[in-house]
Amino acid sequence: FQSARIPCTLQGGAGLSLPARASTEVPGRWCARAVHPTQPASGQRRRWCRAAVRVAIGQMPAEMLSRAFPPERRRGGRCKVRSFGSVGLSAAVVAALPSTCGGALSISSGYESFLSQIRRRIVCDEDDVFDEAQQKGRASSCDSMQDGPFCRGLPKLSRSIVPASRHRPFTVDSIVPQHLFGNQVSETGESQIIKQATKTLNSFLEDFYNPKKVQRRVVAVEGRLSFAALPMQDREGLPPAFSSGLPRDVYVAWDGAWQAAAVPRSPTGASPSSPSSPSSSSSGPRTPKSSSAARLNGAVGGLRFSRPVVVRGLLVRPPLHVSSGRHYLLVRAWKAGREVWRSAYDYDAAVGAQPRPLCGIGDTLIGRWAGDGRLDAAIMLESHGSLATLRWLDDDHTHRTVPWKQLTTTSGVSCGSTAASQEAAVGTLWREVARKMKSVDELSFSVPYGSEGWLISDLTVAAARREPAKAAVDVEQPTQGDDDPSTHVMQVLPGPRANIVEASRAAVLYHADDMLERGLRLKNSRDAPQKKDNLASAVPAPENDPGDEGSSAMVTLHSGRSAEGLNQFLRALADRTARVPPHVRIEQIALDVEKFVTAVDPQFAKDNVLKRFGHFEAWFAYHWDWLTRKDSLEIAFQRWRFDGATGSEAKGVFHEGQIWLGQYFCTQGTTSLALNISKVEISDRGEEYLEADLKFTVSAKDEEASAAPAQGRYVVAGRLSSLGRELNLDPVPGSWKDKPSNFVMVGLQGVVSRTGRGGPSSVRYAGTVPILGCDSFELRSQARAPAEPPTESPTGAAAAEEWRQPLLRFRRILEDIRRRWRDKLQLLIGESGKKQNKTVTASGIGEVAQQLLEAARRAGVLNFDIRTADGEEIIISIGEGAER
């Protein structure tokens, strides 16, 4: 080997690049004397080391080395490698490679073990990777300088040396894997992708990584629930503890009206597939392996596991009998009472089988935060047509309602793209809804609208295998640390984008070195058509209109759930005009109402939620959307919203020339409010479009009785929805008719209701003023058309009468909580000023006032004042310094 004259060129000390099998000698540094024996005088050891090198480069079989040098003849015969010797050995290996593979190997260092441990905490979910060779027939070429020494293109050295398809890793390419995040350099310097990954990795190492903590090896066991043994005609439903097919120490309890059902025959082209292979992702069409399934005959159902499991597969299908209308199923996973993940299936019978949407409920997306326009990662909780409600991954509660056009996948593909998804044509109504990274102990199924009768099949779960001594422990009292071996990891999402999550070690995850060794690639990373180093070009910026939803002080919340909406639902439930969903008891609804009302009471919160949220509706929506579990209440409320009888109560309420009088609450206190209806148009779909003049009057304080009241008037417009009688009136930009100084236009979001039954009745429009510093409003008027007689629901009279008073009491408690919120908000604003006529700038005010300042600045207001409960006046000036 010492006589092997291999021309090579060193590149910055980071690696070695040279032509393979060079036909002519290229001038350069000669890589010679790379390996020498421990004791140069020992000829036997020298010969053994030379033979070992020949084995390494494939010039001699390993069996010949073993026969020539048995272990007893080479005691202590280990080869030392100098620093330049590593380069020489790399040169020798690369020289033996075929010309189709460009050879460049990183030099190993003393940090190899440390870096490898970290890289094993950088993982990809099995649904986010694919085997390129299996999917495309061939794997793309790789560069070992970028992909590391175990990229897919490297061949076997020798069958006698390496029985596996790829050799063991002995170096790493980077602590931030370049084969996952790339090594691009943007015009402004370092790649934004690398910056985000490095920042996330630093946070992970600081908060969650402990090199001294050794993780226990976890062996996962998997099982699939089998319905084959159940009689299909059993009208009594599934056994309450049916767990056939699951791992030996995993049991499941069934809550709800479940029944065994036969699975319809799979159409042509849809074949069963296993969820465990990287090439068969959950996004593709899959049909059940079993001929049986479980049918949910009610609006709510659930599965409770005896210990935490990872749901590896779960197929759902719309009801067999539906032929028209839209039907919706929401699946949520829970752990210790907290939501872990969610998925949804929205089925339109008129359209039929459709591929999974590009951006679905429970997916991780990139959205534009309206506070400063930056892009951030979030999970989509609910879709509202042109809007979507998100949960930001950094737990920011503000600006969670984002226009659909400002959402993209983590790969940078716009959610508003006409391309449905990456799936092929779908020939089955079955859809995979499992999310396979986190452990759960409960699954809940709910049908907000549409028909009952959804089917579930192929429920596959995995759990950590218990030690033999612990297998005999009562399954109802497991050891949490052993049954749920979860740990924090840095997940790489398609894009790529890094994110810190808590993942179960019983899940199938591929760490950074697995991706190289197994030849796996991240979806939508290297070959995504819309991939950008900066996603800003894929997400349009919000308009700077003062009435636009992008204003940082606006509370952009969907009106589908609100404190006033819950108020009206409780009234309808107490009056027996709300229909209780099938297999849901009114007792369950009342218990959920009590739990939810207690949760939104700020006096039970750990921190000062008033300073953090600023607006009661934001606090209310945060609990409703994510924080507080209330399955029965939520389903009953949504069924009430979608009920046609609910929308009929608002018919004939509005007419041209109608006057609504009332008041609203903002920083200046309770203010008089009037609404003059100027236009009412009815569309072909029966929806009412309204325009009105909004007029407000701010009376002078007692000490300023001689001052004239401030009055303002502008135009608002909106559409009355039949769902929950919701009416959102937004200000029309540039419609000021009377504009007092220091005021900005705001809209109204509320619910329309009747307070009288039969004949001319009093009508009420109440809700929230969606801007920080304000809270609620209430308007009343007289309806021209009489109210239709209410139809009582089939709920038992005795049960309804028994729960009538508790339900009405919950209404009063909710109103009292909101009143106390308003009082504390006014007190908080009053504490921000210590002197009368105090002038402050944007740098000296609190968070709430600063967001008010932003709204005023966007509206072009130079200054405005806030009157406190004690009569103090705070004048906020917006100067050049404040804008800077």
Order of alpha helices (4+ residues) and beta strands (2+ residues): beta-beta-beta-beta-alpha-alpha-beta-alpha-alpha-beta-beta-alpha-alpha-alpha-beta-beta-alpha-beta-beta-beta-beta-beta-beta-beta-beta-beta-beta-beta-beta-beta-alpha-beta-beta-beta-alpha-beta-alpha-alpha-alpha-alpha-alpha-alpha-beta-beta-beta-beta-beta-beta-beta-beta-alpha-beta-alpha-beta-beta-alpha
